[in-house]
Amino acid sequence: MLEVIKHNELYCKLDFQIFIWDSGWDFWRPITKVGWNGFEITYDDSKYKKNIFDPWYGFGSSEMKELCKKLNDFIDKENFTSNIEKLFDYPEFLYDRKIGFLDSCSNIKTKDSWKKYLKYIGQSSKTLRKFIDNRKTRRLLKRKIIKEKKNEN
């Protein structure tokens, strides 16, 4: 299944492989992972950029480069969704959200990092609000309604 997702960058997910649109190369490139690094949502493409003198630098193999060429012709870059969570391979829960982490450092799985993530994606927390005790008011209203009904009869 092919999905195009935009979040600062243009991503494409084809089955289990993720690609990013690289405007400098004017090409789709494969990446390994998308995730939160503690400051922003970014990607890891180090697997495909190990040796700068490799003829398939940025793609890993000739087959991957051919696939990227096909994607270049096939994908409409104007038709996309903005649900970044679809790109996370193995999301973990951090308080009230599924977040895909770029690495497994414990210092990015803190409350401060969670708050930065919420601010970065422009949402608020989904935690429960404090319960306001209105029981007394409800009881008084019920009694008042019952008294009014008795007076009408």
SEMI-297966 format. One line per field, with one value per residue (C-alpha): residue in three letters; x, y, z. Coordinates in pm, whole numbers, plus 50000, padded with zeros to 5 digits. Layout:
BEGIN
resn <- Ala;...
px <- X;...
py <- Y;...
pz <- Z;...
//
This chain:
BEGIN
resn <- Met;Leu;Glu;Val;Ile;Lys;His;Asn;Glu;Leu;Tyr;Cys;Lys;Leu;Asp;Phe;Gln;Ile;Phe;Ile;Trp;Asp;Ser;Gly;Trp;Asp;Phe;Trp;Arg;Pro;Ile;Thr;Lys;Val;Gly;Trp;Asn;Gly;Phe;Glu;Ile;Thr;Tyr;Asp;Asp;Ser;Lys;Tyr;Lys;Lys;Asn;Ile;Phe;Asp;Pro;Trp;Tyr;Gly;Phe;Gly;Ser;Ser;Glu;Met;Lys;Glu;Leu;Cys;Lys;Lys;Leu;Asn;Asp;Phe;Ile;Asp;Lys;Glu;Asn;Phe;Thr;Ser;Asn;Ile;Glu;Lys;Leu;Phe;Asp;Tyr;Pro;Glu;Phe;Leu;Tyr;Asp;Arg;Lys;Ile;Gly;Phe;Leu;Asp;Ser;Cys;Ser;Asn;Ile;Lys;Thr;Lys;Asp;Ser;Trp;Lys;Lys;Tyr;Leu;Lys;Tyr;Ile;Gly;Gln;Ser;Ser;Lys;Thr;Leu;Arg;Lys;Phe;Ile;Asp;Asn;Arg;Lys;Thr;Arg;Arg;Leu;Leu;Lys;Arg;Lys;Ile;Ile;Lys;Glu;Lys;Lys;Asn;Glu;Asn
px <- 50000;50137;50087;50228;50260;50378;50529;50798;50930;50743;50751;50624;50560;50548;50474;50751;50996;50995;51114;51175;51152;51493;51451;51829;51849;51500;51444;51279;51539;51504;51538;51553;51342;51142;51118;51137;51491;51399;51382;51213;51080;51363;51481;51774;51933;52278;52232;52218;52494;52786;53043;53044;53236;52978;52803;52470;52533;52202;52018;52211;52169;52082;51741;51654;51758;51534;51244;51303;51298;50961;50829;50945;50715;50430;50374;50166;50345;50041;49810;49916;49795;49951;49925;50290;50209;50175;50550;50653;50766;50740;50571;50590;50346;50478;50208;49906;50051;50219;50557;50819;51165;51468;51689;51637;51802;51621;51675;51423;51152;51092;50806;50995;51050;50678;50586;50826;50670;50318;50432;50613;50305;50076;49845;49756;49762;49478;49479;49163;49059;49000;48652;48435;48205;47856;47668;47523;47380;47231;47067;46920;46786;46620;46457;46334;46182;46012;45865;45733;45564;45398;45272;45120;44923
py <- 50000;50340;50641;50992;51189;51546;51670;51933;51686;51476;51105;50799;50461;50162;49843;49843;50079;50456;50709;51083;51339;51500;51824;51862;51538;51581;51218;50989;50832;50539;50599;50357;50520;50830;50931;51184;51270;51490;51815;51739;51462;51361;51061;50821;50744;50642;50287;50420;50680;50478;50527;50851;50683;50406;50422;50363;50626;50728;50424;50118;49912;49937;49775;50042;50318;50169;50154;50520;50611;50435;50618;50945;50891;50727;50944;51261;51494;51720;51453;51370;51325;51472;51179;51137;50843;50616;50646;50523;50159;50057;50337;50339;50504;50814;50929;50961;50922;50673;50817;50663;50732;50767;50591;50415;50674;50704;51080;51141;50943;51203;51433;51736;51559;51471;51836;51943;51680;51811;52166;52054;51881;52159;51955;51944;51653;51402;51360;51372;51702;51751;51633;51913;51800;51917;51655;51901;52112;51806;51689;52030;52055;51713;51806;52133;51955;51696;51971;52159;51842;51783;52140;52106;51797
pz <- 50000;49901;50129;50091;50416;50470;50793;50723;50464;50210;50299;50116;50272;50040;50232;50495;50325;50386;50130;50154;49876;49841;49649;49621;49429;49275;49366;49622;49854;50093;50465;50754;51020;51113;51475;51755;51866;52163;51967;51633;51413;51184;50983;50972;50634;50754;50622;50267;50306;50445;50169;49973;49685;49646;49304;49481;49750;49905;49764;49885;49567;49199;49263;49521;49280;49008;49255;49343;48972;48938;49244;49093;48792;48982;49294;49291;49534;49567;49711;50069;50426;50739;50983;51085;51316;51012;50956;51300;51275;51640;51831;52208;52446;52616;52857;52624;52270;52047;51956;51732;51871;51647;51901;52231;52458;52788;52808;52526;52704;52973;53059;52925;52593;52582;52637;52360;52131;52198;52129;51812;51666;51787;52009;52376;52617;52623;52999;53205;53349;53719;53818;53956;54234;54138;54338;54583;54305;54137;54459;54529;54175;54201;54532;54386;54084;54309;54533;54228;54099;54438;54449;54099;54204
//
